[in-house]
């Protein structure tokens, strides 16, 4: 690998069979092909190196453009292998291509012109030439042509367009490597049309036109906008309003009320004017509506030739102040209304005179604002124009509904005779049963045929009566209704499910409002929960319960400035002592997506960067439609857009300048809009690795472990580089890995037993490598020590007869192999004609052919190594045979 004009790198594998002796080094030989000069045997005349300790070697001082062959021998302490490993093919020493641009590296052309890019090249062997744009190779077609000779290449683009802008790479490559040069081409053109023209603030004489900047500025800054208008009454005649407007807003005055207008906007740069963006037709008219009908019109003080009318302002003025009112009248039976006043009456009451006696008249009233006359209120009447004769008769048919502990509704019918004067209203009275203390329930006459009496005391019984009132005065009381006890009925909680929608979808920032009518007595407890958790009141969330009558009330939940956290299953639960009811509304709050996750530059090249990221944790409730990628040169304030149409999780940012530092950011977008960005500051190499240590040391290997650096340099860690050197050769570092290691551990093989080594590691990201971290101390290549172990075949006390063989055995172990010795009664034993010793790697024995009484004693065996010692003992007693007695005599028998 890494073949250059003067050298190459060679790699090989450890032999499968070491011949019974460890491989200590390698011998490398070379020869010029096709006539090798490799000498047989061990006399090497073309040797590259005698003493290579690892399975790779850098070969230098080769002659350019020659073919070389190589072979390698494995060698040990006692021998050199007779077989060798040959390179799989001859090595051709080559020359890296040379490439030189014949044009400026930055070119600006106008759309429609011809682009010519030329470069000279050389190299051995002859390089292959390719033109690339955004990783796509370019070939000759109808739009462009590629011409390459022995030393020159030319790319011609005819009638260039905006999409032809960008970086063009010319690449010269051969077996030695490749060279790349880049030309940045900018094609300038008139801008694209302005975006999203909208019309606002329409009145009968003016409006405001808004739009957004074009998506494409044509490669040249926008210098202004043209605005034109056309009256629908003057077809095909466009009138220029302004030519040099710098803002994206234009106020259009002097419109004719009621006419239809269209507008178009064009953008301009130094190259020319864009195609226009047109609006839909719009009518010049007031944006306000007509007012609503007046409220509660009534007639009072009716005589034979006059009456007094009064009313309230409409609930809605249509967005424009009320100017006055138009009154109309007609006689009963007529279809057409006649205006009472031609100009708006400014007040909300009026006395009408000069009425005709004994006629029955109807009246209606309409409100007026700048837009016009609104719809009329319900007619008043018919009213007979006559002087009043007296008070009306009492109301009839009294009844009740919805009796509760604190309220009741009284119903009644109009009197049979109104006293020749319209009924103004009704007066309701009550009295505690058993008393005549009647008190009025209402101070103003009630115009309706029912009235809710409030303020009752639970447990008391009440009587009720009603009076009718006209212009003369009140009637006599009606018949008494009662006595009726003030108490609550038994009503379970309930509400209309139609008022609680199953689904609510709002955009973030909008208000969520639920207003639910409830029933239940006593008043139910109202509980709001979201996904099983209580909804808490805060500055955005308010909850209210309003009692409307004895059994009806309203529960209101309002969430202003809604956010994504307000989404979920919203449950309304009602409880009282008679039961409970609940309903669920699924709330979805749509918002822009969150920032993409884990944004990092996966690769950084001299003229482009490759960014990758993961999907946002929150998509805003709407699928991600695209990503927007921006970059900014360090020291500048403004961001440049690389793309707004990325649909994956990867993007290559082109057009960067070698040696410059850049910031990057990526936004996710959905149908709601563009979310906040994930940003990358300018990246730097990572910090040092931590907790660097070794495990499982052996005579020829060990395992290295570490943890990632605390500072990743703002870019994802690509991998780790590990090197080692012999302790007595501190500058001769050798790499363990050819490529960055992606894990946090690596084995180190092929160490020489008894040699001390130093190890170091660093982290690498897209910006480069971090600082080296060394192991705290050097590590000796040897098998780990293990304390000796010892086990005697015979333990305790042993008794044998004299003359019998004695054999004491023990097995032992340990690393390194322990030294074994035997002692008798504390004195070291040495072999002689009487005692024999046997010793293997795991076994030791003391043998005596015929035991003597003198062999009696304590035998101890000891095993000792660097890690410790072990010993065992056995007591041996040798018993003698019976012997003949001499000179045996007997005394004193």
C-alpha positions in Angstrom: 0.0 0.0 0.0 0.9 3.7 -0.1 3.0 3.3 -3.3 4.9 6.5 -4.3 7.6 7.3 -6.8 10.3 6.4 -4.2 8.8 3.8 -2.0 5.9 1.7 -0.7 4.5 0.0 2.5 4.5 -3.8 2.9 2.3 -5.9 5.2 2.2 -9.6 6.0 0.7 -12.1 8.5 2.4 -14.0 11.3 3.3 -17.6 10.1 0.8 -20.3 11.1 3.6 -22.6 12.3 6.6 -21.2 14.2 8.6 -24.5 14.0 8.7 -24.9 17.8 10.6 -21.7 18.4 9.0 -18.2 18.7 9.4 -15.8 15.7 11.7 -13.0 16.9 12.1 -11.0 13.6 11.6 -11.0 9.9 14.1 -10.7 6.9 12.8 -8.7 3.9 14.3 -9.0 0.4 13.6 -7.2 -2.9 14.4 -7.6 -6.6 13.8 -5.6 -9.8 11.4 -7.4 -12.1 11.3 -9.2 -14.5 15.0 -10.4 -13.7 15.0 -11.1 -10.0 18.4 -10.9 -8.2 17.2 -12.8 -5.1 20.0 -15.1 -3.8 19.2 -18.5 -2.4 20.2 -19.7 1.0 20.9 -17.1 3.7 23.4 -15.0 1.8 21.3 -11.9 1.1 22.7 -9.4 -1.4 19.4 -7.5 -2.0 18.2 -7.4 1.6 16.0 -4.5 2.6 16.2 -5.2 6.3 17.5 -8.0 8.6 15.7 -7.2 11.8 12.1 -6.3 11.4 10.2 -6.8 14.6 6.6 -6.2 13.3 4.5 -7.5 10.4 4.9 -4.3 8.3 7.8 -2.2 6.8 8.2 1.0 4.9 10.5 0.5 1.9 12.2 3.7 0.6 14.9 4.7 -2.0 13.2 2.9 -4.9 13.8 4.0 -8.5 10.8 5.6 -10.1 8.7 3.7 -12.7 10.5 0.3 -12.0 8.8 -3.0 -11.2 9.9 -4.6 -7.9 9.2 -8.0 -6.3 9.5 -8.6 -2.5 9.7 -11.7 -0.3 9.9 -12.0 3.5 11.4 -14.8 5.8 10.3 -15.4 9.5 13.3 -15.9 11.8 13.7 -17.2 15.4 16.5 -17.6 17.9 17.6 -20.9 16.4 16.6 -20.9 12.8 15.3 -19.0 9.8 12.4 -20.3 7.8 13.3 -22.0 4.5 10.0 -20.9 3.0 9.3 -17.3 2.2 6.2 -15.2 1.5 6.2 -13.4 -1.9 4.3 -10.2 -2.7 1.1 -11.2 -4.7 2.1 -9.1 -7.6 5.1 -6.9 -8.8 5.1 -3.4 -7.3 5.1 -0.6 -9.9 6.6 2.6 -8.5 4.5 5.4 -9.8 4.3 9.2 -9.8 1.4 11.1 -8.2 -0.5 13.2 -10.8 0.1 16.9 -11.2 -2.9 19.1 -11.9 -2.9 22.8 -12.7 -6.0 25.0 -13.5 -5.9 27.3 -16.5 -8.7 29.4 -15.2 -9.4 31.4 -12.0 -10.8 29.2 -9.1 -13.8 31.6 -8.8 -15.8 32.5 -11.9 -18.9 34.6 -12.3 -20.9 34.4 -15.6 -24.3 35.6 -16.7 -27.0 33.1 -17.5 -27.0 32.2 -21.2 -23.2 32.6 -21.6 -20.7 29.8 -22.2 -18.6 28.4 -19.4 -15.1 27.1 -20.3 -13.0 25.3 -17.6 -9.5 24.0 -18.5 -6.7 22.3 -16.7 -3.3 20.8 -17.5 -2.2 17.5 -16.0 0.7 14.9 -15.9 1.7 11.8 -14.1 3.0 8.2 -14.4 1.2 6.1 -15.5 -1.1 8.4 -17.5 -3.8 9.7 -15.1 -7.5 9.2 -15.7 -9.4 12.5 -15.8 -12.9 13.1 -14.5 -15.0 16.2 -14.1 -17.4 16.2 -11.1 -20.1 18.4 -9.8 -21.7 17.6 -6.4 -20.3 14.0 -6.6 -21.8 13.4 -10.0 -19.5 12.8 -12.9 -20.0 14.9 -16.0 -20.1 13.6 -19.5 -20.6 15.1 -23.0 -24.3 15.7 -23.8 -26.5 18.4 -25.5 -25.7 20.8 -22.7 -22.0 20.3 -22.1 -18.9 18.7 -23.6 -15.8 17.1 -22.0 -12.6 17.0 -24.1 -9.4 15.4 -22.8 -6.0 15.1 -24.5 -2.7 13.7 -23.3 -2.0 16.7 -21.1 -5.1 18.9 -21.1 -8.7 18.6 -20.2 -11.5 21.1 -21.1 -15.1 21.3 -19.8 -17.5 23.5 -21.9 -21.1 24.3 -20.7 -23.2 25.9 -23.4 -26.0 28.5 -22.6 -25.5 28.2 -18.8 -28.4 28.4 -16.4 -28.7 29.0 -12.7 -28.6 25.3 -11.9 -25.2 25.2 -13.4 -23.7 27.1 -10.5 -21.6 25.4 -7.9 -18.2 23.8 -7.3 -16.7 21.8 -10.3 -14.0 19.3 -9.4 -11.4 18.1 -11.9 -9.8 14.9 -10.7 -6.6 13.3 -12.0 -6.0 9.8 -10.7 -3.6 6.8 -11.2 -2.4 3.9 -9.1 -0.3 6.3 -7.1 -3.1 8.5 -6.0 -5.2 11.4 -7.1 -5.2 15.2 -7.3 -8.2 17.4 -7.2 -8.7 21.1 -8.1 -11.9 23.0 -7.7 -13.5 25.8 -9.7 -16.4 27.7 -8.1 -18.8 28.9 -10.7 -21.5 31.5 -10.0 -24.2 32.0 -12.6 -26.1 35.2 -12.2 -29.6 35.8 -13.6 -32.7 38.0 -12.9 -34.3 37.0 -9.6 -37.2 34.7 -9.2 -40.7 36.1 -8.7 -41.7 37.5 -5.2 -43.4 35.0 -3.0 -46.9 34.9 -1.4 -48.3 38.4 -2.4 -51.1 39.2 0.1 -53.6 42.0 0.4 -54.4 43.6 3.8 -56.3 46.6 5.3 -58.8 46.9 2.5 -61.0 49.9 2.6 -63.3 51.6 0.1 -60.4 53.8 -1.0 -57.1 52.1 -0.2 -55.4 48.8 0.7 -51.9 47.5 1.6 -50.0 45.0 -0.5 -47.5 42.6 1.2 -45.1 40.0 -0.2 -42.0 38.0 0.6 -38.5 38.0 -1.0 -38.0 35.7 -4.0 -36.7 32.2 -3.2 -33.9 32.9 -5.8 -32.1 36.2 -6.0 -30.3 35.2 -9.2 -26.9 35.3 -7.6 -27.1 39.1 -7.2 -28.7 41.2 -4.4 -32.3 42.4 -4.9 -32.1 46.1 -5.7 -35.9 46.9 -5.6 -39.5 45.9 -6.5 -41.9 47.0 -9.2 -45.6 47.2 -8.3 -48.4 47.5 -10.9 -52.2 47.6 -10.7 -55.1 47.0 -13.0 -58.7 48.2 -12.7 -61.2 45.5 -13.7 -63.0 48.2 -15.6 -59.9 48.8 -17.8 -58.9 45.4 -19.1 -55.2 44.7 -20.1 -54.1 48.1 -18.9 -51.5 47.8 -16.2 -50.4 51.0 -14.4 -47.0 51.2 -12.7 -47.3 52.4 -9.1 -43.6 52.3 -8.1 -40.3 51.1 -9.7 -37.7 51.3 -6.9 -39.5 50.1 -3.8 -37.0 48.6 -1.4 -39.5 47.2 1.2 -41.8 44.2 0.8 -44.8 46.4 1.5 -46.7 49.0 -0.6 -49.7 51.1 0.4 -52.1 51.6 -2.6 -54.3 54.8 -2.3 -56.9 56.4 -4.5 -59.1 53.4 -5.2 -62.6 53.7 -6.5 -65.2 52.2 -4.1 -66.8 49.0 -5.4 -64.3 48.4 -8.2 -62.3 45.2 -8.6 -58.5 45.5 -8.7 -55.5 43.1 -9.4 -51.9 43.7 -8.5 -48.6 42.2 -9.6 -45.1 42.6 -8.0 -41.7 42.0 -9.8 -38.2 41.8 -8.2 -35.2 43.5 -9.8 -31.4 43.0 -9.5 -28.5 44.4 -11.5 -29.1 41.7 -14.2 -32.8 42.4 -14.8 -36.4 42.1 -13.7 -38.1 38.9 -12.6 -41.4 37.4 -13.7 -44.3 39.0 -11.8 -46.3 37.5 -8.9 -50.0 38.3 -9.2 -52.7 38.7 -6.6 -56.3 37.5 -6.8 -58.9 40.2 -7.7 -60.0 42.3 -4.7 -62.9 44.7 -4.3 -62.4 48.1 -2.9 -64.9 48.2 0.0 -65.0 48.8 3.7 -63.7 45.9 5.8 -66.5 46.4 8.4 -69.9 44.8 8.4 -73.4 46.1 9.0 -74.5 46.6 12.6 -76.8 44.1 14.3 -80.5 44.8 15.2 -81.3 47.0 18.2 -82.1 45.2 21.4 -85.3 45.1 23.5 -87.4 47.7 21.6 -90.5 48.7 23.7 -93.4 51.1 23.6 -94.6 53.3 26.5 -97.1 56.1 27.2 -99.4 55.2 24.4 -102.2 57.8 23.7 -104.6 58.3 20.9 -102.1 60.4 18.9 -98.6 59.6 20.4 -96.3 57.0 21.9 -92.8 56.8 23.4 -90.4 54.2 21.9 -87.1 53.1 23.6 -84.5 50.4 22.7 -80.9 49.3 23.5 -77.8 49.5 21.3 -77.1 46.4 19.1 -74.8 43.7 20.5 -72.5 44.3 17.4 -71.7 47.6 15.7 -70.1 45.7 12.7 -66.7 47.1 13.6 -67.7 50.7 12.8 -69.4 53.2 15.3 -73.2 53.5 15.3 -74.2 56.7 13.6 -77.9 56.5 14.5 -81.1 54.7 13.9 -83.8 54.5 11.2 -87.4 54.0 12.4 -90.2 52.6 10.2 -93.9 52.1 10.7 -96.9 50.4 9.1 -100.6 49.9 9.8 -101.7 46.4 10.8 -102.3 44.4 7.6 -99.9 46.4 5.4 -96.9 44.8 3.8 -94.7 47.9 3.1 -92.9 49.8 5.8 -92.7 53.6 5.7 -89.7 55.5 7.0 -90.4 57.7 10.0 -87.0 59.5 9.6 -84.8 60.0 6.5 -81.6 60.8 8.4 -80.3 58.6 11.2 -81.8 59.4 14.6 -78.8 59.8 17.0 -80.5 58.6 20.3 -81.9 55.3 21.5 -85.4 56.7 22.3 -88.0 58.8 20.5 -91.5 60.2 21.0 -93.7 59.9 17.9 -96.6 62.4 17.5 -99.4 62.9 15.0 -100.5 59.4 15.2 -104.1 58.5 13.9 -106.6 57.6 16.6 -107.9 54.0 16.8 -105.4 52.7 14.2 -103.3 49.6 15.0 -99.7 50.4 14.3 -96.4 48.4 14.1 -92.9 49.8 14.4 -89.4 48.5 13.6 -86.0 50.0 14.3 -82.6 49.5 12.4 -79.1 50.7 13.4 -76.8 52.6 10.9 -73.0 52.7 10.7 -70.5 53.8 7.9 -71.2 50.6 6.0 -75.0 51.1 5.9 -78.3 50.2 7.5 -78.3 46.9 9.5 -81.2 44.5 9.9 -84.2 45.6 11.9 -85.2 44.5 15.4 -88.4 42.5 15.9 -91.4 44.7 15.2 -93.2 46.4 18.1 -97.0 46.0 18.1 -99.5 46.1 16.8 -100.4 48.9 19.2 -103.9 50.5 19.2 -103.6 54.3 19.3 -106.1 55.2 22.0 -106.0 56.7 25.5 -105.6 54.0 28.2 -108.8 53.1 30.1 -107.3 51.4 33.2 -105.0 48.8 34.5 -105.0 45.3 33.0 -106.6 42.1 34.4 -104.4 39.8 36.5 -102.2 37.2 34.7 -103.6 33.7 34.5 -102.5 30.0 34.5 -99.7 30.3 37.1 -97.3 27.3 37.1 -93.8 26.4 38.3 -90.7 24.5 37.1 -87.3 23.6 38.3 -87.8 24.0 42.1 -84.5 24.2 44.0 -83.3 25.0 47.5 -82.5 28.6 46.5 -84.5 29.3 43.3 -87.7 28.5 41.4 -89.1 29.4 37.9 -92.7 30.9 37.9 -94.7 30.7 34.6 -97.9 32.6 33.7 -100.1 33.7 30.8 -101.0 37.3 29.7 -104.2 38.8 31.2 -107.4 38.4 29.2 -107.8 42.2 29.0 -104.8 44.7 28.8 -106.8 47.8 29.7 -106.5 49.2 26.2 -102.7 49.8 26.8 -99.8 47.4 25.9 -98.6 45.2 28.7 -95.3 46.7 29.8 -94.3 43.7 31.9 -95.0 41.6 35.0 -94.3 41.9 38.7 -93.7 38.7 40.7 -94.1 38.6 44.5 -93.5 36.0 47.2 -94.4 35.5 50.8 -93.4 32.9 53.4 -96.3 30.5 53.9 -98.5 31.5 56.9 -97.7 35.3 56.5 -99.0 38.2 54.4 -95.6 39.8 54.1 -95.4 40.0 50.3 -92.1 41.2 48.8 -91.3 42.0 45.2 -89.0 39.6 43.4 -88.3 42.0 40.6 -88.1 45.8 40.6 -88.3 46.3 36.9 -91.3 44.8 35.0 -90.4 41.4 33.5 -91.3 41.4 29.8 -91.3 37.6 29.6 -94.0 35.1 30.6 -91.6 33.3 33.1 -89.3 34.5 35.8 -86.7 32.8 38.0 -87.1 33.7 41.6 -83.8 33.5 43.5 -82.6 34.0 47.1 -84.9 31.4 48.6 -84.0 29.8 52.0 -83.8 26.1 52.0 -86.6 24.4 54.0 -89.0 27.3 54.0 -92.4 27.1 52.1 -93.3 30.0 49.9 -96.5 31.4 48.1 -96.2 33.2 44.8 -98.4 35.7 42.9 -98.0 37.8 39.7 -99.3 41.3 38.6 -99.5 42.6 35.0 -98.5 46.3 34.4 -99.5 48.7 31.6 -99.1 52.5 31.1 -101.9 53.1 33.7 -100.5 50.8 36.4 -100.4 47.3 37.8 -103.2 44.9 37.8 -104.7 43.1 40.8 -102.6 40.1 42.0 -103.2 36.7 40.3 -104.3 33.6 42.2 -101.7 32.4 44.7 -99.4 29.6 43.7 -98.2 27.5 46.7 -97.2 26.7 49.3 -94.0 25.3 47.7 -91.0 24.1 49.8 -87.6 25.3 48.8 -85.5 22.2 48.5 -83.2 20.6 45.9 -84.3 17.7 43.8 -82.1 14.6 43.3 -80.3 15.1 40.0 -77.3 13.2 38.8 -74.5 15.1 37.0 -74.8 15.3 33.3 -73.8 17.4 30.3 -74.4 17.5 26.6 -71.7 15.5 24.9 -72.2 17.5 21.7 -70.8 20.5 23.6 -67.6 18.6 24.4 -65.9 17.9 21.0 -64.1 14.6 20.5 -61.1 16.4 18.9 -59.7 19.9 19.0 -56.8 20.8 16.8 -55.2 24.2 17.2 -51.9 25.8 16.2 -49.5 26.7 18.9 -50.2 30.2 20.3 -54.0 30.0 19.7 -56.5 29.8 22.5 -58.1 26.6 23.6 -61.6 27.2 25.0 -64.2 24.7 26.3 -67.5 26.1 27.6 -69.7 23.2 28.7 -73.3 23.5 30.1 -73.8 21.2 33.0 -76.7 19.8 35.0 -76.8 18.3 38.4 -78.1 19.1 41.9 -76.4 19.8 44.1 -73.9 21.6 41.9 -71.4 19.0 40.7 -67.7 19.2 41.5 -65.9 19.9 38.2 -62.5 18.1 37.6 -60.3 18.6 34.6 -57.5 16.1 33.9 -55.0 15.7 31.0 -53.7 12.2 30.4 -54.8 11.2 33.9 -53.1 14.1 35.7 -55.0 17.2 37.1 -54.9 20.3 35.0 -53.3 23.1 37.1 -54.3 26.8 36.9 -51.4 29.1 35.9 -50.9 32.3 34.0 -52.1 30.6 30.8 -54.8 28.3 32.2 -58.0 29.3 33.9 -61.0 27.2 35.0 -64.4 28.6 36.1 -67.7 27.2 37.1 -70.7 29.5 36.8 -74.2 28.6 38.2 -77.0 29.7 35.9 -80.0 28.2 37.7 -80.9 25.6 40.2 -79.8 22.7 38.2 -77.8 24.2 35.4 -74.3 25.7 35.4 -71.4 26.1 33.1 -67.8 24.8 33.3 -65.2 26.8 31.4 -61.6 25.9 30.6 -59.5 28.5 28.8 -55.8 27.9 27.8 -54.3 31.0 26.1 -51.1 30.9 24.1 -51.3 27.1 23.7 -48.1 25.1 23.5 -47.2 21.5 22.6 -47.4 20.5 26.3 -51.1 21.2 26.3 -51.8 18.3 24.0 -53.4 15.1 25.3 -56.6 13.5 26.3 -58.5 16.2 28.2 -61.2 14.6 30.5 -64.1 16.5 32.2 -65.4 14.7 35.2 -68.5 15.8 37.2 -69.3 14.5 40.7 -72.1 15.0 43.3 -73.6 12.8 45.9 -76.0 11.2 43.4 -73.4 10.1 40.9 -70.8 11.2 38.3 -70.3 11.7 34.6 -67.3 12.2 32.4 -66.3 12.9 28.8 -63.0 13.0 26.9 -61.7 15.6 24.3 -58.5 14.8 22.5 -56.5 18.0 22.1 -53.8 18.3 19.5 -51.6 21.4 19.4 -49.7 21.7 16.2 -46.4 23.5 16.3 -43.1 23.7 14.4 -40.8 20.8 15.1 -38.1 20.8 17.7 -34.4 21.0 16.8 -32.8 18.0 15.1 -30.8 15.7 17.4 -27.1 14.8 17.4 -26.0 17.2 14.6 -22.4 16.7 13.8 -20.0 16.9 10.8 -19.3 13.3 9.7 -16.6 14.5 7.3 -14.7 17.7 6.7 -12.9 18.3 3.4 -11.1 21.3 2.0 -14.1 22.6 0.1 -17.1 20.8 1.6 -18.5 19.4 4.8 -20.8 16.4 5.3 -23.4 16.9 8.0 -25.6 14.2 9.6 -28.3 14.4 12.3 -31.2 12.5 13.8 -35.0 13.4 13.6 -36.3 15.9 16.2 -37.6 14.4 19.4 -40.9 16.3 18.8 -42.3 16.7 15.2 -44.7 19.4 16.4 -47.7 17.0 15.8 -47.2 17.2 12.0 -44.9 15.0 9.9 -41.4 16.5 9.0 -41.6 17.7 5.4 -38.0 18.9 4.9 -34.8 20.2 6.5 -33.1 23.6 6.0 -29.3 23.7 6.2 -27.3 26.9 6.8 -23.6 27.7 7.2 -21.7 30.8 8.3 -18.1 31.7 8.1 -16.5 32.4 11.5 -16.4 36.2 12.0 -19.5 36.9 9.9 -23.0 37.6 11.2 -25.2 36.4 8.3 -26.1 32.8 7.5 -26.0 31.4 4.0 -28.6 28.8 3.0 -27.1 25.5 1.6 -30.6 24.0 1.0 -34.2 24.2 2.1 -35.2 20.9 0.3 -33.3 18.2 2.2 -35.6 15.3 2.8 -33.1 12.9 4.5 -30.8 13.0 7.6 -27.6 13.9 5.7 -26.4 16.8 3.6 -23.2 17.9 1.9 -22.4 21.6 2.3 -20.5 22.7 -0.8 -18.8 25.9 -1.7 -16.5 26.2 1.3 -13.1 27.8 1.2 -10.1 25.8 2.3 -8.6 27.0 5.6 -11.7 28.9 6.7 -13.7 28.0 9.9 -17.5 27.6 9.6 -20.6 27.3 11.8 -23.5 25.1 10.8 -27.2 24.9 11.7 -30.1 22.7 10.6 -33.8 23.4 11.0 -36.6 20.8 10.7 -39.8 22.0 9.0 -43.4 20.8 8.9 -46.6 22.2 7.5 -46.8 24.7 10.4 -43.4 26.2 9.7 -39.7 26.1 10.5 -38.5 24.9 13.9 -35.6 26.1 16.0 -32.1 25.0 14.8 -29.6 22.6 16.0 -26.2 24.3 15.7 -22.6 23.3 15.5 -20.0 25.8 16.5 -16.6 25.7 14.8 -15.2 22.3 15.6 -11.7 21.5 17.0 -9.8 18.3 17.8 -11.1 16.3 20.8 -9.6 16.4 24.3 -7.5 13.6 25.8 -8.9 10.2 26.5 -9.5 9.3 30.1 -9.0 6.2 32.3 -6.3 4.7 30.0 -5.3 1.3 31.4 -4.2 -2.3 30.5 -5.6 -5.7 31.4 -4.7 -9.4 30.9 -0.9 -8.9 30.5 1.0 -11.9 29.0 4.4 -12.6 27.6 3.4 -11.8 24.1 0.2 -9.7 24.4 -2.1 -7.5 26.5 -5.4 -5.6 26.2 -5.7 -1.8 26.4 -8.9 0.0 27.6 -9.9 3.7 27.8 -12.9 6.0 28.0 -13.9 8.8 25.5 -12.7 12.3 26.1 -14.9 14.7 28.0 -14.6 17.2 25.1 -15.5 15.8 21.7 -14.4 19.0 20.0 -18.0 19.7 18.8 -17.8 16.8 16.4 -18.6 13.1 16.7 -15.6 10.9 17.6 -14.6 9.0 14.5 -12.2 6.6 16.4 -9.1 6.2 18.4 -5.4 5.7 17.4 -3.1 3.5 19.6 0.7 3.3 19.4 3.4 1.6 21.3 7.2 1.6 21.6 9.9 -0.2 23.5 10.8 1.6 26.8 14.5 1.9 25.7 13.5 3.4 22.3 11.1 6.2 23.3 10.9 7.9 19.9 10.2 4.8 17.7 6.4 4.7 18.0 4.6 2.1 16.0 0.8 2.1 15.2 -1.3 -0.8 16.3 -4.1 0.1 14.0 -4.1 1.2 10.3 -7.5 3.0 10.7 -9.1 4.7 13.8 -10.5 2.1 16.2 -14.3 2.6 16.7 -14.4 0.8 20.1 -12.8 1.6 23.5 -10.5 -1.4 23.7 -7.9 -3.2 21.6 -5.6 -6.2 22.0 -1.9 -5.8 21.4 -0.2 -8.9 19.9 3.3 -10.0 18.9 5.1 -8.6 22.0 8.6 -9.9 22.9 8.8 -11.6 26.3 10.9 -9.7 28.8 10.7 -6.4 26.9 9.2 -3.3 28.5 6.7 -1.3 26.4 5.1 2.2 26.5 1.6 2.7 25.2 -0.4 5.8 24.2 -3.8 6.6 22.7 -5.6 9.6 21.3 -9.1 10.4 19.9 -9.9 11.6 16.4 -12.8 13.6 15.0 -13.5 15.4 11.8 -11.2 18.3 12.8 -8.2 16.1 13.6 -6.6 14.1 16.4 -6.5 15.1 20.1 -3.5 14.9 22.5 -1.8 11.6 23.2 -2.3 10.0 26.6 0.3 7.5 27.9 -0.1 4.7 30.3 1.1 5.8 33.7 4.1 3.5 33.5 5.8 1.0 31.2 4.5 -2.6 31.0 6.8 -5.6 31.0 5.8 -8.4 28.5 5.5 -11.5 30.7 2.9 -13.9 31.9 1.3 -12.8 35.1 2.7 -14.2 38.4 0.7 -16.8 40.4 1.5 -18.0 43.9 2.7 -21.5 44.2 0.4 -24.4 45.1 1.5 -27.6 46.7 -0.3 -30.8 47.6 1.4 -33.9 49.3 0.2 -37.4 48.4 0.8 -38.4 52.0 0.1 -36.0 54.9 0.1 -36.2 58.7 1.9 -39.2 60.2 3.3 -42.1 58.2 4.6 -45.4 59.9 6.5 -48.0 57.9 8.7 -50.9 58.8 12.4 -50.7 58.4 13.6 -52.2 55.1 10.5 -51.3 53.3 10.7 -48.7 50.4 9.8 -45.1 51.3 8.2 -42.8 48.7 7.1 -39.2 49.4 5.3 -37.4 46.5 3.9 -33.9 45.9 2.3 -32.0 43.0 2.9 -28.2 42.7 2.2 -25.3 40.4 2.6 -21.5 40.0 3.8 -18.8 37.5 6.7 -18.6 37.0 7.5 -22.2 37.8 8.5 -22.4 41.5 11.8 -23.8 42.8 11.2 -26.9 44.9 13.3 -28.2 47.8 13.0 -30.9 50.5 14.0 -30.7 54.2 14.3 -33.3 56.9 13.9 -31.9 60.4 14.7 -28.5 59.0 17.8 -29.5 57.2 18.0 -29.4 53.4 18.2 -32.8 51.8 20.5 -33.6 48.9 20.4 -36.8 46.8 22.9 -39.6 47.7 23.1 -43.4 47.4 20.3 -43.8 49.9 17.9 -41.1 48.7 16.8 -40.3 45.2 14.9 -37.2 44.0 12.6 -36.9 40.9 11.4 -33.4 39.6 9.2 -32.4 36.7 7.3 -29.2 35.9 4.4 -30.2 38.2 5.7 -33.2 40.3 8.4 -33.8 42.9 9.3 -37.1 44.6 11.7 -38.4 47.3 12.5 -42.1 47.0 14.3 -44.4 49.5 14.7 -48.0 48.4 15.0 -49.5 52.0 14.0 -47.3 54.9 16.2 -47.2 58.0 15.4 -46.2 61.5 17.5 -43.1 60.9 15.0 -42.0 58.2 12.5 -41.3 61.0 11.7 -37.5 61.1 9.7 -34.5 59.8 9.9 -34.1 56.0 9.0 -30.7 54.5 8.7 -29.8 50.8 8.8 -26.1 49.8 7.8 -24.4 46.5 9.0 -20.8 46.0 8.6 -18.2 43.1 8.3 -14.4 42.8 4.7 -14.4 43.9 5.2 -16.3 47.1 5.8 -19.7 48.6 3.9 -22.9 49.6 5.0 -25.9 51.8 3.7 -29.1 53.2 5.0 -31.6 55.8 4.7 -35.2 56.8 6.0 -37.1 59.9 7.6 -40.4 59.1 8.3 -43.1 61.7 10.4 -46.1 60.7 9.8 -49.2 63.0 12.7 -51.7 63.4 12.4 -55.6 63.3 12.8 -58.0 66.5 16.5 -58.9 67.1 18.3 -62.0 68.9 19.5 -61.4 72.5 23.0 -62.5 73.5 24.2 -63.7 77.0 20.7 -64.2 78.3 20.8 -65.3 82.0 18.2 -65.9 84.7 18.6 -64.8 88.4 16.7 -65.5 91.7 14.3 -68.2 90.6 
